[in-house]
Structures are given as C-alpha cells and as structure tokens.
Amino acid sequence: MYCLTSTSTFQTQWSQFIRQGTLKCGEREEKCIIEDVPSDTLVIGNYKVQRWNIHEQDFPESAPGLGMFVTVTSPSGEVILSKLYGPQGTFSFTSYLSGEHSICFQSNYTRLVSFPGSRLRIHLDIRVGEHFLDESVLQAKDKVNEVNMRLEHLIEQIHHVSKEQNYEREREENFRKTSEETNSSILWWAIVQTIILISVGIWQIKSLGDFLISKKLV
C-alpha cells in the first residue's frame, strides 16, 4: 500500500482549533488522525478527495464516483459516526468524552486489484469548537438582531474557552497524580532494595562467621 505521512498546519482563532493538512494513501487503505477533544465539543470536518491520474501524472480537481467512509471513534472505543460521503463533503460530531478521538477515512474502492501508482490525496480541514454564524442574520437590515447574534456567538466562544481550560486543568491534575504515584513507587522500590541489600549483607556476614567457626579459624 502506498502511503505518505500527512502534513498539517495548526492555528488558533478565538476558541477554535483548526487543523488543515493533506493525507496521501492507497486507494484501499484506511487513514486515521487523532484529535484530542474536550467533552461536549462540536467538531466539524471538511474534506476533498483527489485520485491520481496515471495518464496525466497529476491529481485532477474532481474524483467523480468516488466515495469516502468517515468513521469517528471515541476514547472509549465506541463508534459515534460511520457514514459514506461523496468525494467532497462535510461531517460533524459532538464529543461526549474528553480525550483522543480517532477520525478515519477510507474510500469505497471496490476493484479487486490495485494498479501500481494508484493513490488518493485528501485535503482536510478539522475545526474543533466551531460555531456557525447565520450570514443571513448578519446581513439583515435590523442592526439590533446583528448585534444580538454576534453577542450570542461571543458568549458561546467564551463558554468553549472555559470548557477547554477546565479540560486542560483536568489533564494537568491527572498528569500530576500519575507523577506522584510513580515517584511513590520509585521510593518504595528503593526502600525494598535497601532492605534486601542489608539482609543479604547480614546473611553473608553470618555465613562467613559460621564458616570460620566451623573451620576453627576463630
């Protein structure tokens, strides 16, 4: 199977975490990415698939007839999204657990034989904590509605920032507990090793003394 490592760029806009990049893989290969998402957070993904054209030696803009299975798995292993989309589409899901979510892509390729050099390129845009603004409202003549809509959007963004901060504090607390447990285990293991060494030393001294006495050397 042909596969290249994905290249991604990251940027933060308000509370939104945006991941943009390109995945390249074989026509029959499943390609997955991992997103660390707080609980109760909306994730929206946009993608576009291009298929390598052997004759043109290039990726055409469109891939008619090609579909993509999108599967999202929660940190607990539960599949929360599994759907077949077209060569270009948008998917979304809301996390109910904090942690690493697996987002996998696989084409609906049905040919039994994969030709040498055949591969796909997937343009991907993942937005974590995205909220939509109604453009029709923003363009309305009633400025009060526009201000209210922007205010509601800002409040949503503030709530999401607070949620992300709580999630980071939770991760930091779990890391601190793990570090403390590890340090405690190391301390007890050092104490056990010291006791063993002292016990072995005492046994060796006693054995040596008994040997010297049995040989009447002392």
C-alpha positions in Angstrom: 0.0 0.0 0.0 1.2 3.5 -0.9 1.1 6.0 1.9 2.8 9.2 2.8 2.9 11.0 6.1 0.3 13.7 6.4 1.5 17.4 6.5 -0.6 19.6 8.7 -0.7 23.2 9.8 -2.2 24.4 13.0 -3.7 27.8 14.0 -5.9 29.0 16.8 -8.7 31.5 16.2 -10.5 32.5 19.4 -11.5 29.2 20.9 -11.4 27.3 17.6 -8.7 24.8 17.0 -8.2 24.4 13.3 -6.2 21.6 11.7 -5.6 21.8 8.0 -3.5 19.3 6.0 -3.2 16.7 3.3 -3.3 13.0 3.6 -1.9 10.7 0.9 -2.6 7.0 0.9 -3.5 4.0 -1.3 -6.9 3.6 -2.8 -7.8 0.7 -0.5 -6.0 1.9 2.6 -7.7 3.4 5.7 -6.0 6.6 7.0 -6.7 7.9 10.5 -5.8 11.0 12.5 -6.2 11.6 16.2 -7.8 14.7 17.7 -7.7 15.4 21.5 -11.1 16.9 22.1 -12.8 18.2 25.4 -16.2 16.7 26.2 -19.4 18.2 24.8 -17.5 19.9 22.0 -18.6 20.3 18.4 -16.1 19.1 15.8 -16.6 19.9 12.1 -14.6 18.4 9.2 -14.4 19.4 5.6 -12.6 17.2 3.1 -11.9 16.8 -0.6 -10.6 13.7 -2.3 -8.5 13.6 -5.5 -7.5 10.5 -7.3 -4.1 10.1 -9.1 -4.4 10.0 -12.8 -1.7 7.8 -14.3 -2.1 9.2 -17.8 -1.9 12.9 -16.7 0.6 12.2 -13.9 -1.4 14.5 -11.7 -4.3 14.8 -9.3 -7.4 16.1 -11.1 -9.6 18.5 -9.2 -12.5 16.1 -9.0 -12.9 12.4 -8.4 -16.4 11.5 -9.7 -17.9 8.3 -8.5 -15.5 8.0 -5.6 -16.9 7.9 -2.1 -15.3 8.1 1.4 -16.3 6.3 4.5 -15.8 8.5 7.6 -15.6 6.8 10.9 -15.2 8.5 14.3 -14.3 6.5 17.4 -14.5 7.9 20.9 -11.7 7.4 23.6 -13.8 4.5 25.0 -13.8 2.7 21.6 -17.4 3.5 20.7 -18.1 4.4 17.1 -20.0 7.7 17.2 -20.0 8.4 13.5 -19.9 6.0 10.5 -21.1 7.3 7.2 -20.4 7.2 3.5 -19.9 10.6 1.8 -19.0 11.7 -1.7 -15.6 12.8 -3.0 -16.1 16.1 -1.2 -18.2 16.7 1.9 -18.6 17.9 5.5 -19.1 15.8 8.6 -19.6 16.7 12.2 -19.9 15.2 15.6 -20.2 16.2 19.2 -17.8 14.6 21.8 -19.3 13.2 25.0 -16.0 12.2 26.5 -12.7 14.1 26.9 -9.7 12.5 25.2 -8.3 11.3 21.9 -10.9 10.7 19.2 -9.9 8.7 16.1 -11.1 10.0 12.7 -10.6 7.6 9.9 -11.1 7.8 6.1 -11.4 5.0 3.6 -12.6 5.1 0.0 -15.4 2.9 -1.3 -12.9 1.4 -3.7 -14.3 -2.0 -5.0 -11.9 -3.2 -7.6 -10.1 -6.4 -6.5 -6.7 -5.3 -8.0 -5.0 -2.0 -7.1 -2.9 -0.7 -10.0 0.7 0.4 -9.3 0.9 4.1 -8.5 -2.8 4.4 -7.8 -3.4 6.6 -4.8 -5.5 9.3 -3.2 -4.9 12.7 -1.9 -7.3 14.0 0.8 -7.4 17.7 1.7 -8.6 18.0 5.2 -9.9 20.8 7.4 -10.8 20.0 11.0 -12.4 22.6 13.3 -12.7 21.9 17.0 -15.1 24.1 18.9 -16.5 25.7 15.8 -19.8 27.7 15.9 -21.7 28.9 12.9 -22.9 32.4 12.4 -26.0 32.9 10.3 -24.9 35.1 7.5 -28.5 36.0 6.6 -28.9 37.5 10.0 -25.6 39.3 9.8 -26.6 40.9 6.6 -30.1 41.8 7.8 -31.0 45.5 7.9 -32.0 45.3 11.6 -28.7 46.1 13.3 -30.1 45.0 16.7 -30.5 41.4 15.5 -27.0 41.5 14.1 -25.6 42.8 17.4 -27.6 40.1 19.4 -26.3 37.4 17.1 -22.7 38.5 17.5 -23.2 38.7 21.2 -24.6 35.2 21.4 -21.7 33.9 19.3 -19.2 35.6 21.6 -20.9 34.0 24.6 -20.6 30.6 23.0 -17.0 31.2 22.4 -16.4 32.2 26.0 -18.2 29.1 27.2 -16.0 27.0 25.0 -12.8 28.7 26.2 -13.9 27.9 29.7 -14.6 24.3 28.8 -11.1 23.9 27.2 -9.4 25.5 30.3 -11.3 23.0 32.6 -10.2 20.2 30.3 -6.6 21.3 30.4 -6.7 21.5 34.2 -8.2 18.0 34.4 -5.3 16.7 32.2 -2.8 18.5 34.3 -4.3 17.0 37.5 -4.2 13.5 36.0 -0.6 14.0 35.0 0.3 15.3 38.5 -1.4 12.2 40.1 0.4 9.9 37.8 3.8 11.6 38.6 3.1 11.4 42.3 2.2 7.7 42.1 5.3 7.0 40.0 7.6 8.8 42.5 6.0 7.0 45.4 6.5 3.6 43.6 10.2 4.5 43.0 10.6 5.5 46.6 9.1 2.2 47.9 11.2 0.2 45.5 14.3 2.0 46.7 13.4 1.1 50.3 12.8 -2.5 49.4 16.1 -2.7 47.5 17.9 -1.2 50.6 16.3 -3.8 52.9 17.2 -6.6 50.6 20.8 -5.4 50.3 21.1 -5.1 54.1 19.5 -8.5 54.6 21.9 -10.1 52.1 24.9 -8.4 53.8 23.9 -9.6 57.3 23.4 -13.2 55.9 26.8 -13.1 54.2 28.5 -11.9 57.4 26.7 -14.6 59.4 27.6 -17.3 56.9 31.2 -16.2 56.9 31.3 -16.2 60.7 29.8 -19.7 60.8 32.3 -20.9 58.2 35.3 -19.5 60.2 34.0 -21.1 63.4 33.4 -24.5 61.7 37.0 -24.4 60.5 38.2 -23.3 63.9 39.9 -20.3 62.4 38.5 -18.0 65.1 
